[in-house]
């Protein structure tokens, strides 16, 4: 009797599970509010195909293929749409009510304070008000001596590698730019750099925090509450050692910076000033720690991708490289004259960087947002609340509906005198830093670093593909939220003058 009862119970569970799966699939395919939108049926029926592609590092490329096949709106999971219609930029990201879906807003284990990534509407606005002044145009001008000292150090270290050498010198430009951008943003964020350029090595904090695939695995688990609960119980403390290092280092750096009484124009100075002037909207110390981590990652990894991708393109585009070299070296008599302000008017430098970020956007993945209460009209369609939507930069910037010759490196498309050559380009589709209340806070700082670093490299060095090596095919790299950069080898020699 007991064996029969167990068998009956097991049969009931199996039938119930099968019935639930069939019902869920039927609903997702035929009754769900998103059932009218095109896309692969398997992706519409289940969440796991999207997650599988994401964890394989190929989801951005697959979504691009889906848009090429199905058009500007594609259903990429039971409850999410990918959109490349330029109008959707404003409709989604200019509306402060569109925040990240809950699966993408989880805080690390043991962290109670919110950051920009996990915050709701009210806290996000409070954080932005406190931190935004640190990245204004005025602030970046005050910060330029700090920025310059690290770019000076980068150039000095690279010249030491090249000067007096008879053999060909090859560097991994990804590493050097990463060292530079991390040193800059950690100094501006915490008042203390990682000293990567001095040591010519990554700080342990960086090696842990850049494990974006691990973060995506955590986000994937969030879609399955039972699995999430199970994982939280069986995860050993040793598996969280890296996270503890990151959190402890961040806490120590914030506390050390707050203990120093200084008016240097770094991020903490502006936050402390905000706390004094707006005590009811002040940021707590724990919130400073959480947000400083987000700012430091965003302010380094994205710029590294943009610059390394652009330099990689210049290696294989001789005409464009020579035009850039001519503009930089003919515009200044001395290297000291190259500043964030003096290079701002240079049109071709800016066009090269714009085109680099179009082909190799710093954030190529979907910038997921959740439709707020009451629903919203996006790209001409009314979508109910709770539906996830996003603009995938890689697909949007590479779409033939938005740009002519979308896969070609053509900086001229950004120059006024060449607009007739690209009549079908929709420049409004191009927002590499997003826009609105959820756009990148540090755009002024980003542009200052992008321009000065590239200009100083071009002023000092001639670059080429190393002999006997093939150039990196940028798209061969995987994407885990950001590009998993494999390294860009560059043959470096002192500029021929």
Helices and strands as residue ranges (DSSP letters): H 2-26, I 27-31, H 41-45, H 48-55, H 59-70, E 73-77, E 80-83, H 87-93, G 102-104, H 121-131, G 132-135, H 137-162, E 169-172, H 173-190, H 196-199, H 204-209, H 212-221, H 225-234, G 237-240, H 241-259, H 267-277, G 279-281, H 285-315, H 318-331, G 335-337, H 347-359, E 369-370, E 376-378, E 381-383, E 388-390, H 393-397, G 411-414, G 416-422, G 427-429, G 436-438, H 443-460, E 461-464, G 474-476, E 489-494
